[in-house]
Amino acid sequence: MTLAYVLDGGMNDEPGAGSELYELFPVVRRCYEQIEEWTGLDAQRILTEGREAGKEHRQGIGPIRQAAAVLGIADVLAEEYGIAPRAVSGLSFGALVGASLAGAVERRELFELLMRMRELPVPAGADGARRQGVAAIRVPYDLDLEERLDGHAVYLSADLGRVGSGDERMVLLAGYRSDLEEFGTQLPPGSLQVSPEHGIAFHSPLQQDIAEFLEPMLKEMDFRDPRVPVYSCLEPKALTTGEEIRDLFRRNPTDPVSVPYMMSGLERGGVELGLVLGPCSFGTFLRSSFSVVHVESPDHVFEAMTAIYELGIELSSN
């Protein structure tokens, strides 16, 4: 039976994430010591610092905190229990961290990229009428959403999969807030909720300037063939070469992401157990055909070990 590591997207990085494992496991503290060498950020700052007022999410410590928590958990599983995945998949920001877990990107280069992302410019019009945003909406599962969006300056940002009884799916839309609100007037009242917090149109063409900002660094980074397949959140595909991983990094800011792509890929790969590492919205992954276990705290580690032995998962030496 096959074990996979599954990673959620960003925005799941509240202060304190990773603290319990940091206190309990020396291997996690060593991980944070390395991160400090690469970033200049000490462990306590990574673990506890909140978002600075007036700054966007990517300009803060949050993404570094989430990546550090995930890698620390992976180190605990590897060094304390001899566990390594035979497949990896991540959503949005999680796809970048997952590529590092799969050995396609050196950890140092991942954190150098995250530090570079802290320098991203604030989107044009962030404080004005053309502020960017995202909105959540439930739609019938079989609805042709692209046809519904045709003619509107609103874009599919993320497909989070089935919700409720399974007849609907949750999607995120991205665009300028005024365009999202205008689109919402054509829907039943209250069905489209524009986030009051997020001022970035994640995974949409409005992020093309971000892709261009990061391109020089992505061009110079060393992307290697992953040790295990990386199941893409951008398309129903297993990524097995360094150039495919580079393409994932390049397209991540502008292309829509999909939980169904991730989970169906892992299913095709024969995954029997998915360990969802680090801070996450765990319910997003509960509709898979295989078992999933959230691993973020020491108690979760032992729950994961129990699931591995009960399911007869063969431990990998990768």
C-alpha positions as CSV (number, residue, x, y, z in Angstrom):
1,M,0.0,0.0,0.0
2,T,1.2,3.5,-0.8
3,L,1.6,6.5,1.5
4,A,1.4,10.1,0.2
5,Y,2.1,13.5,1.8
6,V,-0.7,16.0,1.1
7,L,-0.2,19.8,1.7
8,D,-2.8,22.5,1.9
9,G,-2.5,25.9,0.4
10,G,-1.4,29.1,2.2
11,M,-3.3,31.2,4.7
12,N,-3.2,28.4,7.3
13,D,-0.3,29.8,9.2
14,E,-1.6,31.4,12.4
15,P,1.1,32.3,15.0
16,G,2.0,29.3,17.0
17,A,1.9,26.8,14.1
18,G,4.7,24.3,14.6
19,S,5.4,25.3,18.3
20,E,4.5,22.0,19.9
21,L,6.7,19.9,17.7
22,Y,9.5,22.4,18.0
23,E,9.4,22.1,21.8
24,L,9.3,18.3,21.7
25,F,11.6,17.1,19.0
26,P,15.3,18.1,18.6
27,V,15.1,17.2,14.9
28,V,12.5,20.0,14.4
29,R,14.7,22.5,16.3
30,R,17.6,21.6,13.9
31,C,15.3,22.2,11.0
32,Y,14.5,25.7,12.3
33,E,18.2,26.4,12.9
34,Q,18.9,25.7,9.2
35,I,16.1,28.0,8.2
36,E,17.5,30.7,10.4
37,E,20.9,30.3,8.5
38,W,19.1,30.7,5.2
39,T,16.7,33.5,6.1
40,G,18.1,35.4,9.1
41,L,14.8,34.8,10.9
42,D,15.1,33.1,14.3
43,A,12.8,30.3,15.4
44,Q,10.8,32.4,17.9
45,R,10.1,35.0,15.3
46,I,9.0,32.4,12.8
47,L,6.8,30.6,15.3
48,T,5.1,33.6,16.9
49,E,5.2,36.8,14.7
50,G,1.8,38.0,13.4
51,R,1.0,39.8,10.2
52,E,2.3,43.4,10.2
53,A,-0.5,46.0,9.8
54,G,-0.8,47.2,6.2
55,K,1.1,44.3,4.7
56,E,-0.2,41.6,2.4
57,H,0.0,38.0,3.5
58,R,3.0,37.1,1.2
59,Q,5.0,40.0,2.7
60,G,4.9,38.5,6.2
61,I,6.3,35.6,8.1
62,G,3.3,33.4,7.5
63,P,4.4,31.4,4.4
64,I,7.8,30.8,6.0
65,R,6.1,29.6,9.2
66,Q,3.9,27.2,7.3
67,A,6.7,25.8,5.2
68,A,8.9,25.3,8.3
69,A,6.1,23.5,10.1
70,V,5.6,21.1,7.2
71,L,9.3,20.3,6.8
72,G,9.7,19.9,10.6
73,I,6.9,17.3,10.6
74,A,8.4,15.5,7.6
75,D,11.7,15.4,9.5
76,V,10.1,13.9,12.6
77,L,8.4,11.2,10.5
78,A,11.6,10.4,8.6
79,E,14.2,10.5,11.4
80,E,12.1,9.3,14.3
81,Y,10.0,6.7,12.5
82,G,11.6,5.9,9.2
83,I,8.6,7.2,7.2
84,A,8.9,8.7,3.7
85,P,6.2,9.2,1.1
86,R,5.9,7.5,-2.2
87,A,3.9,10.4,-3.7
88,V,3.4,14.1,-2.9
89,S,0.7,16.6,-3.7
90,G,0.2,20.2,-2.6
91,L,-2.4,22.9,-3.2
92,S,-1.2,26.4,-4.3
93,F,1.6,27.4,-1.9
94,G,1.6,23.8,-0.7
95,A,2.7,22.6,-4.1
96,L,5.9,24.6,-3.8
97,V,6.7,23.1,-0.4
98,G,5.7,19.6,-1.7
99,A,8.2,19.9,-4.5
100,S,10.9,20.3,-1.9
101,L,9.7,17.4,0.1
102,A,9.9,15.3,-3.1
103,G,13.5,16.4,-3.6
104,A,13.0,18.5,-6.7
105,V,14.0,21.8,-4.9
106,E,16.7,22.2,-2.3
107,R,15.3,23.6,1.0
108,R,17.7,26.5,0.9
109,E,16.4,27.5,-2.5
110,L,12.8,27.2,-1.4
111,F,13.4,29.5,1.6
112,E,15.4,32.0,-0.5
113,L,12.4,32.1,-2.9
114,L,10.0,32.7,0.0
115,M,12.2,35.5,1.3
116,R,12.2,37.0,-2.2
117,M,8.4,36.7,-2.2
118,R,8.3,39.0,0.8
119,E,9.6,41.7,-1.5
120,L,6.6,41.4,-3.8
121,P,5.1,44.8,-4.7
122,V,1.6,45.6,-3.3
123,P,-1.0,45.1,-6.1
124,A,-1.9,48.3,-8.0
125,G,-5.0,49.9,-6.5
126,A,-4.8,47.9,-3.3
127,D,-6.3,50.7,-1.3
128,G,-8.6,52.0,-3.9
129,A,-11.7,51.1,-6.0
130,R,-9.7,48.6,-8.1
131,R,-8.5,46.5,-5.1
132,Q,-8.1,42.8,-5.9
133,G,-9.9,40.1,-4.0
134,V,-11.3,36.6,-3.9
135,A,-14.8,35.3,-3.3
136,A,-16.2,31.9,-2.2
137,I,-19.2,30.4,-3.9
138,R,-21.0,27.0,-3.9
139,V,-22.1,25.9,-7.4
140,P,-23.8,22.7,-8.7
141,Y,-21.1,20.1,-9.2
142,D,-21.8,19.7,-12.9
143,L,-22.1,23.4,-13.7
144,D,-20.0,24.7,-16.6
145,L,-18.5,27.5,-14.6
146,E,-16.2,28.8,-17.4
147,E,-19.3,29.4,-19.6
148,R,-21.0,31.2,-16.7
149,L,-18.0,33.5,-16.2
150,D,-17.6,34.2,-19.9
151,G,-17.9,38.0,-20.5
152,H,-17.0,38.8,-16.9
153,A,-13.6,40.0,-15.6
154,V,-13.8,37.3,-13.0
155,Y,-11.7,34.2,-12.9
156,L,-11.8,30.7,-11.4
157,S,-9.1,30.7,-8.8
158,A,-9.6,27.4,-7.0
159,D,-11.8,24.3,-7.1
160,L,-12.0,22.9,-3.6
161,G,-14.2,20.0,-4.6
162,R,-17.5,18.6,-3.4
163,V,-19.3,19.9,-0.4
164,G,-22.4,19.1,1.5
165,S,-24.3,16.1,0.0
166,G,-21.9,16.1,-2.9
167,D,-24.2,17.8,-5.4
168,E,-22.3,21.0,-5.1
169,R,-18.7,22.1,-5.1
170,M,-16.9,25.0,-3.4
171,V,-14.9,27.3,-5.7
172,L,-13.0,30.5,-5.2
173,L,-13.3,33.3,-7.7
174,A,-10.7,36.0,-8.2
175,G,-10.7,39.5,-9.7
176,Y,-11.0,43.1,-8.8
177,R,-13.5,43.4,-5.9
178,S,-15.8,45.7,-7.9
179,D,-16.0,43.0,-10.7
180,L,-16.6,40.3,-8.1
181,E,-19.4,42.3,-6.5
182,E,-21.0,43.0,-9.9
183,F,-20.9,39.4,-10.8
184,G,-22.5,38.6,-7.4
185,T,-25.5,40.7,-8.3
186,Q,-26.5,38.2,-10.9
187,L,-26.6,35.4,-8.4
188,P,-29.1,34.6,-5.6
189,P,-28.5,37.1,-2.7
190,G,-25.8,36.0,-0.3
191,S,-24.5,33.2,-2.5
192,L,-21.2,34.9,-3.3
193,Q,-19.0,36.0,-0.4
194,V,-16.2,38.4,-1.1
195,S,-13.4,38.0,1.4
196,P,-13.0,41.2,3.5
197,E,-9.4,40.3,4.3
198,H,-7.6,39.2,1.1
199,G,-6.5,41.9,-1.3
200,I,-4.8,39.6,-3.8
201,A,-6.5,37.9,-6.8
202,F,-4.7,34.6,-6.2
203,H,-4.3,32.2,-9.2
204,S,-5.6,34.5,-11.8
205,P,-4.3,36.5,-14.8
206,L,-4.1,39.6,-12.4
207,Q,-1.0,37.9,-10.9
208,Q,1.0,38.1,-14.1
209,D,3.2,40.8,-12.7
210,I,4.0,38.6,-9.8
211,A,5.0,35.8,-12.1
212,E,7.3,38.2,-14.0
213,F,8.8,39.4,-10.7
214,L,9.7,35.9,-9.7
215,E,10.8,34.6,-13.2
216,P,14.5,35.7,-12.9
217,M,15.0,33.7,-9.7
218,L,13.0,30.7,-11.1
219,K,15.2,30.7,-14.2
220,E,18.3,30.4,-12.0
221,M,17.0,27.8,-9.5
222,D,18.1,24.2,-9.8
223,F,15.0,22.0,-10.4
224,R,15.8,18.3,-10.3
225,D,13.7,15.2,-11.1
226,P,11.7,14.5,-7.9
227,R,12.4,11.3,-6.0
228,V,8.7,10.5,-6.0
229,P,5.8,11.7,-8.3
230,V,4.4,15.1,-7.5
231,Y,0.7,15.2,-8.4
232,S,-0.1,18.6,-9.8
233,C,-2.9,20.9,-8.5
234,L,-2.9,22.7,-11.9
235,E,-3.8,19.8,-14.1
236,P,-4.5,16.1,-13.8
237,K,-0.9,15.0,-14.1
238,A,2.0,13.4,-12.3
239,L,5.1,15.6,-12.5
240,T,8.3,13.5,-12.7
241,T,10.9,15.9,-14.2
242,G,12.7,19.0,-13.0
243,E,11.4,21.0,-15.9
244,E,7.8,20.0,-15.0
245,I,8.4,21.2,-11.5
246,R,9.9,24.5,-12.8
247,D,6.7,24.9,-14.9
248,L,4.6,24.3,-11.8
249,F,6.4,27.1,-10.0
250,R,6.1,29.5,-12.9
251,R,2.3,28.9,-13.4
252,N,1.4,28.8,-9.8
253,P,0.6,32.5,-9.4
254,T,-1.6,32.8,-12.5
255,D,-3.3,29.4,-13.1
256,P,-6.3,28.1,-11.2
257,V,-5.7,25.2,-8.7
258,S,-7.8,22.2,-8.0
259,V,-8.2,19.8,-5.1
260,P,-10.0,17.3,-7.3
261,Y,-6.9,17.2,-9.6
262,M,-4.7,16.5,-6.6
263,M,-6.8,13.8,-5.1
264,S,-7.7,12.0,-8.4
265,G,-4.0,11.9,-9.3
266,L,-3.1,10.4,-5.9
267,E,-6.0,7.8,-6.4
268,R,-4.6,6.9,-9.8
269,G,-1.2,6.5,-8.2
270,G,-2.6,3.8,-5.9
271,V,-2.4,5.9,-2.7
272,E,-4.0,4.2,0.3
273,L,-3.2,6.7,3.0
274,G,-2.6,10.5,2.8
275,L,-0.9,12.3,5.6
276,V,-2.0,15.9,5.5
277,L,1.1,17.7,6.9
278,G,1.0,21.0,8.8
279,P,-1.6,23.7,9.2
280,C,-4.6,23.1,6.9
281,S,-8.3,23.2,6.3
282,F,-8.5,19.5,6.8
283,G,-12.1,19.1,5.7
284,T,-11.0,20.0,2.2
285,F,-9.4,16.5,1.8
286,L,-12.0,14.3,3.5
287,R,-13.8,13.3,0.3
288,S,-10.9,11.2,-1.1
289,S,-11.3,7.5,-1.8
290,F,-8.3,6.8,0.5
291,S,-7.8,7.4,4.2
292,V,-6.4,10.8,5.3
293,V,-4.9,11.7,8.7
294,H,-4.0,15.3,9.7
295,V,-0.4,15.6,11.2
296,E,0.3,18.9,12.9
297,S,0.8,18.1,16.6
298,P,2.6,15.4,18.6
299,D,-0.7,13.6,19.2
300,H,-1.3,13.6,15.4
301,V,2.1,11.9,14.9
302,F,1.0,9.0,16.9
303,E,-2.3,8.8,15.2
304,A,-0.5,8.7,11.9
305,M,1.7,5.8,13.1
306,T,-1.4,3.9,14.2
307,A,-3.0,4.4,10.7
308,I,0.1,3.3,9.0
309,Y,0.3,0.1,10.9
310,E,-3.4,-0.7,10.8
311,L,-3.5,-0.2,7.0
312,G,-0.3,-2.2,6.5
313,I,1.5,0.7,4.7
314,E,4.9,-0.3,3.5
315,L,7.5,2.2,4.7
316,S,9.7,3.7,2.0
317,S,13.4,4.3,2.3
318,N,13.4,7.3,0.0
